[in-house]
Amino acid sequence: MALLKSLAYSLALQGKIKTTEPKAKSLRPYMEKLVTLGKKQTLASRRILESRVGAQAARKITGELSVTYKDRTGGYTRITKIGPRTSDASPMAIIEFV
């Protein structure tokens, strides 16, 4: 959970991160649920977001991302495979907001 929290924090603030493919695939549903929760704009949803990703990322999700994806029902992220890492040949991917 700590790994997902830090990946979601980085993705929320930067909008795009480079990580391994399995990590990106596990981050996608976690982040989709957070953005959907941020679209509610209630105090309870804001507090849940703060507990899951931190205050700074929660502000970014409720402020910018929820407005951007207001009319979209899902599919907020995209995973792009970029090939293996040179050191250990781990499959790498870029996960970003659409």
Backbone as numpy.savetxt, mean C-alpha at the origin, in Angstrom:
# Nx Ny Nz CAx CAy CAz Cx Cy Cz
3.47 -9.31 10.40 2.64 -8.11 10.40 3.51 -6.85 10.40
4.65 -6.91 11.08 5.55 -5.76 11.10 6.10 -5.47 9.71
6.38 -6.52 8.95 6.87 -6.34 7.59 5.80 -5.70 6.71
4.56 -6.18 6.80 3.48 -5.59 6.03 3.23 -4.14 6.42
3.33 -3.85 7.71 3.14 -2.49 8.19 4.19 -1.55 7.61
5.44 -1.97 7.60 6.50 -1.10 7.08 6.42 -0.96 5.56
6.04 -2.04 4.86 5.87 -1.94 3.41 4.69 -1.04 3.06
3.59 -1.16 3.79 2.42 -0.31 3.53 2.73 1.15 3.84
3.49 1.39 4.89 3.91 2.75 5.24 4.73 3.37 4.11
5.69 2.62 3.60 6.54 3.12 2.52 5.73 3.34 1.24
4.84 2.43 0.92 4.03 2.56 -0.28 3.09 3.75 -0.19
2.51 3.97 0.97 1.59 5.10 1.13 2.32 6.43 0.98
3.51 6.53 1.53 4.23 7.80 1.47 4.91 8.03 0.13
5.48 6.99 -0.47 6.24 7.16 -1.70 5.41 6.91 -2.96
4.37 6.11 -2.85 3.52 5.82 -4.00 4.02 4.69 -4.87
5.26 4.26 -4.67 5.86 3.23 -5.51 7.08 2.67 -4.78
7.16 1.35 -4.63 8.32 0.74 -3.99 8.77 -0.48 -4.78
10.04 -0.80 -4.64 10.64 -1.96 -5.27 10.91 -2.99 -4.18
10.37 -4.20 -4.36 10.52 -5.24 -3.36 10.47 -6.59 -4.07
10.57 -7.67 -3.31 10.48 -8.99 -3.94 9.03 -9.28 -4.33
8.88 -10.16 -5.28 7.55 -10.47 -5.81 6.61 -11.06 -4.75
7.05 -12.02 -3.92 6.13 -12.53 -2.89 5.70 -11.47 -1.88
6.60 -10.56 -1.53 6.23 -9.48 -0.61 5.21 -8.56 -1.25
5.39 -8.25 -2.53 4.46 -7.37 -3.24 3.08 -8.03 -3.33
3.06 -9.34 -3.57 1.79 -10.05 -3.69 1.05 -10.13 -2.35
1.79 -10.18 -1.26 1.12 -10.20 0.04 0.73 -8.79 0.50
1.43 -7.77 0.00 1.12 -6.39 0.36 -0.13 -5.89 -0.35
-0.38 -6.36 -1.55 -1.48 -5.85 -2.37 -2.84 -5.92 -1.67
-3.31 -7.07 -1.17 -4.63 -7.08 -0.52 -4.66 -6.26 0.78
-3.55 -6.22 1.48 -3.46 -5.43 2.71 -3.65 -3.95 2.41
-2.97 -3.47 1.37 -3.04 -2.06 1.01 -4.41 -1.70 0.42
-4.99 -2.62 -0.35 -6.31 -2.37 -0.93 -7.34 -2.16 0.18
-7.27 -2.97 1.23 -8.21 -2.84 2.34 -8.00 -1.54 3.09
-6.74 -1.10 3.21 -6.47 0.16 3.90 -7.02 1.35 3.13
-6.87 1.35 1.82 -7.38 2.46 1.02 -8.91 2.47 1.06
-9.53 1.29 1.00 -10.98 1.21 1.10 -11.46 1.71 2.46
-10.73 1.39 3.50 -11.06 1.87 4.84 -10.89 3.39 4.93
-9.88 3.92 4.27 -9.65 5.36 4.28 -10.72 6.14 3.55
-11.41 5.52 2.62 -12.46 6.19 1.87 -13.69 6.47 2.73
-13.83 5.81 3.86 -14.99 6.01 4.73 -14.96 7.38 5.41
-13.78 7.91 5.69 -13.60 9.24 6.29 -14.30 9.37 7.65
-14.25 8.34 8.47 -14.80 8.42 9.82 -13.65 8.41 10.82
-13.96 8.82 12.03 -12.95 8.83 13.08 -12.46 7.42 13.39
-13.38 6.47 13.41 -13.02 5.08 13.70 -12.09 4.52 12.63
-12.39 4.79 11.37 -11.53 4.28 10.30 -10.16 4.95 10.33
-10.11 6.22 10.68 -8.83 6.92 10.78 -7.97 6.34 11.91
-8.60 5.99 13.02 -7.86 5.40 14.14 -7.36 4.01 13.81
-8.16 3.23 13.08 -7.72 1.90 12.65 -6.53 2.03 11.71
-6.59 2.99 10.79 -5.47 3.21 9.87 -4.21 3.60 10.63
-4.35 4.48 11.61 -3.18 4.89 12.39 -2.57 3.72 13.14
-3.39 2.79 13.61 -2.84 1.65 14.33 -2.17 0.66 13.38
-2.59 0.64 12.11 -2.04 -0.32 11.17 -0.85 0.20 10.37
-0.78 1.49 10.09 0.34 2.00 9.28 1.03 3.23 9.86
0.53 3.80 10.93 1.15 4.97 11.50 0.39 6.23 11.12
0.63 7.29 11.88 -0.14 8.52 11.72 0.13 9.23 10.40
1.39 9.30 10.01 1.75 10.02 8.79 1.16 9.35 7.54
1.27 8.05 7.45 0.71 7.32 6.31 -0.81 7.34 6.34
-1.41 7.33 7.53 -2.86 7.38 7.64 -3.39 8.71 7.12
-2.67 9.80 7.42 -3.06 11.11 6.89 -2.98 11.15 5.37
-1.95 10.53 4.82 -1.80 10.49 3.36 -2.91 9.66 2.71
-3.25 8.53 3.33 -4.31 7.67 2.78 -5.66 8.38 2.83
-6.01 8.95 3.99 -7.32 9.59 4.11 -7.38 10.92 3.35
-6.26 11.61 3.26 -6.27 12.92 2.59 -6.18 12.85 1.09
-5.11 12.24 0.56 -4.87 12.26 -0.88 -5.41 11.03 -1.59
-5.10 9.85 -1.10 -5.46 8.63 -1.82 -6.96 8.37 -1.86
-7.65 8.66 -0.75 -9.09 8.42 -0.74 -9.82 9.37 -1.69
-9.30 10.57 -1.86 -9.91 11.51 -2.81 -9.64 11.07 -4.24
-8.43 10.59 -4.50 -8.06 10.14 -5.84 -8.89 8.95 -6.28
-9.12 8.00 -5.39 -9.83 6.77 -5.73 -11.28 6.77 -5.24
-11.88 7.94 -5.14 -13.25 8.08 -4.62 -14.26 7.28 -5.45
-14.15 7.33 -6.77 -15.11 6.66 -7.64 -14.70 5.24 -8.03
-13.53 4.82 -7.63 -13.02 3.50 -7.99 -13.40 2.49 -6.90
-13.86 1.31 -7.30 -14.32 0.33 -6.32 -13.23 -0.63 -5.86
-12.10 -0.63 -6.49 -11.00 -1.51 -6.11 -9.91 -1.46 -7.15
-8.87 -2.24 -6.95 -7.78 -2.27 -7.90 -6.95 -1.00 -7.86
-6.52 -0.61 -6.65 -5.77 0.62 -6.49 -4.28 0.45 -6.76
-3.79 -0.79 -6.74 -2.35 -1.03 -6.90 -2.07 -1.86 -8.14
-0.83 -1.73 -8.61 -0.36 -2.48 -9.77 0.98 -3.09 -9.41
1.18 -4.36 -9.78 2.46 -5.04 -9.57 3.09 -5.27 -10.94
4.32 -4.80 -11.10 5.06 -4.98 -12.34 6.31 -5.80 -12.04
6.46 -6.94 -12.69 7.64 -7.77 -12.49 8.82 -7.16 -13.23
9.98 -7.12 -12.57 11.16 -6.50 -13.19 12.34 -7.44 -13.34
12.15 -8.71 -13.12 13.23 -9.67 -13.30 13.93 -10.01 -12.00
14.90 -10.92 -12.08 15.57 -11.38 -10.85 16.62 -10.38 -10.36
16.85 -10.43 -9.05 17.90 -9.62 -8.43 19.24 -10.26 -8.74
20.27 -9.46 -8.97 21.56 -10.01 -9.41 22.27 -10.81 -8.32
22.13 -10.43 -7.07 22.89 -11.10 -6.01 22.39 -12.51 -5.70
21.09 -12.67 -5.58 20.57 -13.99 -5.19 19.46 -14.50 -6.10
19.20 -13.83 -7.19 18.21 -14.22 -8.21 16.79 -14.28 -7.67
16.48 -13.48 -6.65 15.11 -13.39 -6.16 14.27 -12.62 -7.17
13.06 -13.07 -7.43 12.21 -12.33 -8.37 11.79 -10.99 -7.77
12.05 -9.91 -8.48 11.77 -8.57 -7.99 10.54 -8.00 -8.69
9.88 -7.06 -8.02 8.69 -6.43 -8.57 8.58 -5.01 -8.05
7.86 -4.20 -8.79 7.54 -2.84 -8.36 6.05 -2.81 -8.10
5.66 -2.35 -6.91 4.25 -2.18 -6.59 4.00 -0.68 -6.48
2.94 -0.23 -7.15 2.65 1.20 -7.20 1.14 1.42 -7.26
0.72 2.64 -6.97 -0.67 2.99 -7.09 -0.98 3.29 -8.55
-2.18 2.91 -8.99 -2.60 3.12 -10.37 -2.91 4.57 -10.60
